[in-house]
Structure formats: C-alpha cells, structure tokens
Amino acid sequence: NSCINMVGGKVSILTGATGPITATITACATGVTSIIVGAMLLEANRADVAICGAVDFALVEPIVAGFATMNGAYQEKPGEPESPLRASRPFSVDRRGFVISEGAGCIILATRDFAAAHDLKHGIELAGWAMTSDARHFVAPRLGTVARCMAESLDMAGISVRGVASVNAHATSTKVGDRVEYQALSTIFGDHLPPVSANKSLIGHAMGASSAIETIFAMEGMLQGVVPPTINYTPDPELVLDCMADGARQLDQEYVLKNSFGFGGCNSCIVLHRQ
C-alpha cells in the first residue's frame, strides 16, 4: 500500500479496466488533475471511459506535525480558546490556517459516443481545463500563474467571465493562499466576480482528495440549482467577495469554475458545464 499507484491498481482489478493507469500526484490539486488526465486519455482516443478521483488520509502524527511546523494548519491564538466548529474559515479576516481532514471522491468521465452507446445518463460536461506550475516556491502561490490557469480553462471552454455563474474555490484558510486566490479571481473577473463557495469551511481540507470531493459538491450544486455557503465567514476588507455566508443560495448555474492549487506550485482548474 505504500505504492501510490496501488490505489488505481486495486480499482483496475475490481473493475476489470485494462486501459491506461496512472497516479496523478499534485498535492491538494490531485483530484482535479486526475480528471484532467482522464480527459486527455479520452481526447487522445486511448480510452472511452475513465475512473478519476483521489483519496487521502493525512491524519497521522508526522504529517499533522509537519503542517503545524510550517504554520499551515489551524492553531489557536495562545490564551484565546475558541470552538472547533469555527476553526475552518476561508477568506475570513481572522483565518488561521486549514483544518486537516480526510476523504475520497470519484468522478466517471466518458466520451459522448460511449455514454450514448451504454445509455449512461449525464448532466455535466467538462468544458475546459488548464494546468500551470508556479515555478517559484514550494508552498507560496504565485499570482501570475494561478490567474493564468483560471484564464486558460475559461478560454478552452470558450466562455467569457460573464458566463461563469459561480466559483468553487480552493480556499484553504491560509493568509497568503486565500489572498492570492482572491487577487487572481479579481484579475480575471474584474467587476464581474460571481459568488464564491469555499467548501473547506464545511469539511476541512482533505488534502489530495479535497478537489475531487469539492468537484462533486460543485456538480451536485449545478444539478440541484444550489450553491453551498461559506460558513464561519467574517468579511476581510482586503478580500471583497460574495461568499454566501448567510446560507446556501438557489442559483441557476450553467458554468462553474473549479480551482485547485497544490504544494510544489501545482495549479489545476476546470470549467464544468451543465447540459
């Protein structure tokens, strides 16, 4: 089980899938990167259907200690205890790092022909995607390459910023990470920044699995016409966002931008289209 690709190997054994198999490791962006690699295989005619996703279990002492040492994970202010329910607070003025969680998510991609031949119902299309590398720092995001990733995914989808109904943000609750994501969104959307949902406020940061789980939340929201709220939010005057802090919002969403950024400078963004 220490071989990362063993997870995919077990899925292959259980399903009988004999096509290409690969382990896409891009830290916190792994789930979305897996979807993108699956789309590449479909586009290259190397597969008709792809089982994509990610799983992570970071709640082990050395990993938790490492995140705490680098000041990434949530820590209380000395002498100021507070409820654990408020610990995860992306984009909030008093954000203090991410809350480590765990989980798994799976998304099935198929070509149109395969879906039609096998009567597979589908309500969401992967309309666009992009990947960039910061090429600068292991953990500090780079505004230019983060913004470029968003812009290129929208270009591939063939839509303008006005076409995006909502953004499912990466939003880890770190000071610098949330600030750079906001700056990148402002760079791309200008005065047309749509509502932004930060799912980690609800479920914590499931590391490599986070963007797979959040993509599923985004797709379910599109199908049901609902955008999940960002809880524990206290507005930051430097990050002017509509985070739907007062609760889930009914909203028709034809296109949604999903952001995911990982340690090592790995950026992956996708555009989802409700059909």
N, C-alpha and C positions, 0 to 999 in steps of 0.2 A: 504493500500500500504506500510505500514511500516514493514509488514511481508516480509522478503526477499524471502521466498518460494512462495509468491503470484504471482510473475512473472511466475514461472513454472506452478502454478495452473491455471493462465489465459491461458497459452499456451495449457495446457491439456484440458480446457473447449472448446477452439476454435477448437482444432483438434480432439477431441474425444479420445485422447490417454488415456488408462486406466492402463498402466503398471506402474512400479515404478517411483516415482517422488522424486527428492531431489534437494536441493540448495547447490551447492558446492562453498563455500566461502574461497578462498585462496588469498585474496587481488589481487595484479596485475597478479597473475597466474591463476585466476579463469576460464578464457576461456579455457585454455589448460587442467586444472584439470577437467572441465566439460566433455571434450572429453574423457579423460582417464576413468572417472567414467562410461560414456556411453559405452565405450569399455568393461569395466568389466561386465556390465549387459549383453551385448551381449555374451561375452565369458562364462558367467555363465548360459546361456540359460534362462535368466529372461526377455529377450526382443529380438525382431527381428530387430527393428529399434529404434534409439534413436535420439531425438531432443536435440542437445547440443549447448552451447554458453554462452554468457554473455552480460550484459548491465550495464552501469554505467553513472551517472550524478554527477560529483564531483564539478561542477562549482557553488557552493554555498559558501557563505562567511565564515562560520565556518571551512569548510574543506580546502578551499584555505588558510585561515589564519594559520591553523594547519601545513600544508605543508611548508608554508613560515617560520614559527617559528622554525621548525626542520631543516631549510636550505636545504630542498629537492627540492623545487620549484625554478624555474629560478628567479633570481633577477639581475638587472643591477648593475654594479660597480658604486658607488657614483660618480657623476660628469662625467660619461662616457656613455651617452645615445647611443643606437645603434638600428638598425632597428629590429622590431619584427620578420621580416622574417628570421633572423639569430639566434633567441633565442634558438631553439631546435637543439643541435649539439652533438649527441652521439659520443663517442670515440675521440672527438676533444680535442686538448691540452688546449683550452680555454673554455671547457664545464662548465656551471654554473647551472646545475640542470634541472629538467624536466619542460616542458610546459604542464599544465593541460588541457586536452581536454575531450570530451565525445563521446559516440557512443555505438554501439551494433553490434554483429556478431552472426550468427547461422550456424552451421555445422550439416548436417544429416549423421549419421552413420547407416549402415545396414549390416547384415550378407550377405555372398555371396549367400546363398540359397534364402533369401528374395529378394535381388536385382535381381536375375535371374528370380524368380517367378513373379515379378512385372515389369520386363523389365526396371529396373532403371539403367540408364547409369552411369558409374563411371570410373573416370580416376586416382583416387588417393586412395591408401591403407594406413591405419595406420599400419605401420610395427613394431613399437616398442615404448615403453613409460617407464617412470620412475618417481617416486616422492621421494623426501627426505626432511628431516627437518634439519635446521641448528642447532637447539638445543643450541643456544648460545646468540643471540641478536635479538631484535625486528626488527631493520632496517638495521644493518650492515651485509652483506652477509659473509658466511664462505666458504673459498676456497675449502676445502676438500669435503664438502657435495654437493656443486654446481658442482664440477668436477665429483663426483660420480654419480650424477643424469644424466649428459650427457653420461657417460660411460655405465651406466646400460641400457639406452634407446638404445644405439648402439648395446649392447650385445643382447638385446631382438630382435632387428631387424636382427641380425645375419650378420652384415656387419663390415668391418674394417673402420678405419678412411679414408682410401683412397677411399672408396665408397661414401663418402659424397661430393656432388657437391657444396653445399653452406650451410651457416648457417643463419637462420633468428634469429637475436639476440634479447635479452631482452632490453639491451642498453638504459637506462633511461636518460643518460647525467649527472649523478652524478659522482663526482670524484671517490668515493670508489666503487660504483656499477659497473661502466664500467671497472675499473681496475681489480676487482676480476673476472668478466666475462672473460676478456681477459686472465688473468692468468689461469683460468680453461680451456679455449679453448687451450691455449698453452700446458697445462699439458696433455690434451687428444690427441691433434693432432700433437704436436711436430713440425717437419718441414713440415707437410702436411696440414697446416691450409688452408681451402678453402676460397673463397670470403665470406665476411660477410656483410649482409644487415641489417641496423638499421632503421626500418620503422617509429619509433617515430620522426626521423628527419623531416619526411614529414607530419605526422598527429598529433604530440604531444603525450602525454601519457593519454590514455583513461582509465586508472586505471583498474578496474576489467574486462572491455571489451577489453583491449588492446591486450591480447594474442589471443582472438578469432578473432579479426579483422586482426591481423598480420598473423595468420594461413591461413586465406582466401587469403591474399596477397601472401603468400608463395605457396599455391596450384595453384592460378591463374598463378603465375610466372612459375611453373613447367609445366603447361599445355601449356603455350604460349612460353616457352623457353626463359624467360626473368627474370633477377634478378634486383629488384628495387635498385636505388642508395641510398647512404647515403649523404644527402646534408649538407651544412654548415660545411664541414669537413676540419679541419686544422690538419695535422698529429701530433700525440703525439709521441715523440721519445721513450717513455716508452711502447707504445702500437702499436706494428708493425703489422698493419692489411691491407688487401686489401678490402677497403670499397666501391670500385667503385664510388669514389667521382666525377668522370668526367661524370657520367650519367648511365642510365640503360644499362645492358650488356646482349647481346644474349648469352645464355649458356644452353646447354642440361643438365637437372637435373633429374637423376633417383631417387636419395635420397637427402632429405633435413632435417637437424636438426633444430628444433624449440625450442628455450629456453624461459622459463618464470619463473620469481622469484618474490615472493610476500613478503610484510611485515609480520613479525612473523616467518620468516625463511622458508617459503613455496616454495619449488622448484619443478617445473614440466617441463619435457622435452618430446618431441615426435619426432619420425622419420617418415617422410612422404615418400611414395614410389609411383612413377608414374608408372602406369601399361600399 
